């Protein structure tokens, strides 16, 4: 591949004696990866059940690489069960090192298509709230699909300008992730066509957007909370330059150490800010991944703490938690406690709102919590999102097929199934269809024949 001369010279100046090894890495095989969904499965157990060879990503506890010549993980039923997310290994690092914990309020400011947001949501383990935002509504819809496929229900998916969100959620979040739009220099090895875009839109054109983003993100971190800033570029102004800018603008932010790995390269500090060494660089000649940059910052706590902010008073209230009888009957069978005050009906849709952060007026939401299902003509139809959010043991009527059973793929293609050999003769009504114990979606059973209710937009192609 032809690397632009101006880019070569910039990298030679940045890397010094390591430049030849970096240039040679362009001849090496790129690494494809998948990250096991810790919300649904234990990584150590699931890796032994996946029927193709996996190699651990040594700096990510639930990350694995695979050989694209011998494996097609997106064409396996486990992918449709949301058991893993396909992600390049170095891109797994920011969400991993941000370290979200159950019960926290977390914001992914530039979240589409969801590679980092799905890991943050999985780490919350159903407690707390993940706000996943992308300014592009079309990209935010793809983000929503990936979050629901992974079974994450304690979410708000929004499509707003970051500066507007900063005005609505000042000092609200325990952790904020900004995976900023950038010139993508770290992906040139994997996607050579990006070099053309780099020449058409150089790194300096991204700097104003990145600086606006990092200021908005910092404004939404609560005192004592953390901000992770990441890019997939090597450009100093887009990387350490953005951190230097933030530290100059906000004296309440400080750089933190990031959990180490032997292959990490420290940040490139300038003379007046040596702490920039706490940033992390990922280079393909040092690690089995592509180029990445990350910096972890903490907002200092105040001597006298202000009252914790949770947004304006929400107009979305469920009142007495009254829901239609058909929905009540269906949900009563699920082996899970639902808090009535968190039910919310909008039109024909029934949602289960997250706890801890109210819906805010004036925000463009694509999803408010877990979509439980739709209510029409005194009937309740459970949603695909609910199926993915459940565990098999939480619903009393399940049809569990193996990954090798041809009916599993037929189900994912939307076909009607004869399941008379695996269900009682008189069984009827909604059943949760699973693969090896993991939910895939709904079907409606009558006389041993399963009418397919798998969401049409997700079908196996």
C-alpha positions, 0 to 999 in steps of 0.5 A: 500500500502507498503511504502518503509521504507527508504522513511518513515524515510525520510518523518518522518524527513522532516515533524516532527509532521505532519508525522502521518497525512501525512501517514494517507492521503494514506488511503484517496481518491485521487482527480481527476480534470479538468481545464476549458480552459479560452481561450474558455469559462468563468469558472463560466458559463461553470461549470454550463453547464457541466453535472456532479458534480464539486467542485471548487479547492479553490486555482485555479480560473478555477480548479475543482475536480470531482468524478471518480466513477460518471463522465467520462469527457474524454467521453463527447463532451466538452472534444473534444471541448477543453473546459477543460483539465484533470489535478490533482489539485496540478499540476495546481498550477505552471502555475497558479502562474507563471501568464502569461499575454497576449502579453508576450513571455513564455517558457515551457521548459519540457512541455509534455504532456501539462497540464501546457503549455495549461494553459500558452497558454490560459492565453496569449489569442492569443497574444504573443508567447508560446514556448513549448519544450520537449526533447522527440520528441514522447512526444512533438507530444502528447504535440502538440495535446493537445495544438491544441485541446485546440485551442492555435495557437500562439505557437512554439512546439520544441524538443530540448536540453534545453542547446541548446535553452539557446544558441539560446534564451538568456534573451528572455522570460518574463516567463519560466516554468520548471516542472522538471523530478523528483523522483515523490514522491508526486505521490506515493499516486495516483500511487503506482507503482511509488514506485518501480521506486523510489527504482530503480532510487533514487532521487539523480540520478535526481539532475544533470539533474534538475540543468542543467535545472534550469541554462538553464531556468534562462539563457533564462529569460530576466531581470525583467522576472520570472522563475517558478521551480516545481516538484512533489516530496518531496525530499529536494535536488530536491526541495529547493536544486535546488533553493539554487544551482541556487541562488549560481550560479546566483546572478541576480536571487531572490526568490519571494513570491507566492500568498498564500493559507491556505493549502500551506506549506512554503519551508524548509529553511537551516540556511544560506538561510532563504529565501527558506521559500518563496518556496511552498510545497503541501502535501496531508494531508493539501490540496485536491491534491497530492505532489508538490513543486514550487518556483518563481524567478525573474531575477533582472533588470540592471541599464543599460538595454541591447538591448532586444534579440529576437533571430537571424534573421529568414530565414522564411519570407513570402515576400509579403504575397502572398498565393494561391487563394484557401486559400485566398478565404477561409480565407477571409470568416473568420471574423478575421484579418490576417496579410499577413506578418505572412503567411508561406508556407512549402511544401503543408502546410500553417501556420500563424506565431506568432508575436514577436519571429521569427523562428530560424535556427537550432531548431527542430520545430514540429509546427511553429504557427497555421496550417491553412490548406493544399494546393494541386491541387489548393484546400485548405483544412482547418486544424483541428487546425484552427477549434479548434482555431476559435470561432463559430461566426467567420465562416459564415457556422456552424452546431451547434449540442447539446451534447445530439444529437446522431450525435455529437458522430457520428461526433467525430467517423468519420461518415457521417451525415444527417443534412438536418434538421438543414441546408438550402436545398441548403447549400454546401461546408465546414461547421464548426461543433460545439457542443453547440456553440463550434467548433469540426472540419470541414465537407463538405456539399452537399445535406444535407449530411455532409462528415466528415472531423474530424481529424482521429487521434483524433476520439472518440474511 
